[in-house]
């Protein structure tokens, strides 16, 4: 048997193939590492968005502690304020009645 020359074209030795496969494995490992970091960042972002949504809903519904305290404070002021206009109205009526009585008693 005589040695036949390789077929025409490009010849890639098994050593070159092995080296290229090893390079591709390293590249895929790097890509996997980057994807893992992106997925972790995505989980954190989802958590932040969820927390943000929860806080926004509480603000929209007036359910935050600060809003509850403010509502209670306003309610207290309202209950304290209402007697004063009523007393003022009574005083005005008494004054008007006194003026009318004084007009007729002259």
Beta strands, then each sheet from edge to edge (+ up, - down):
end
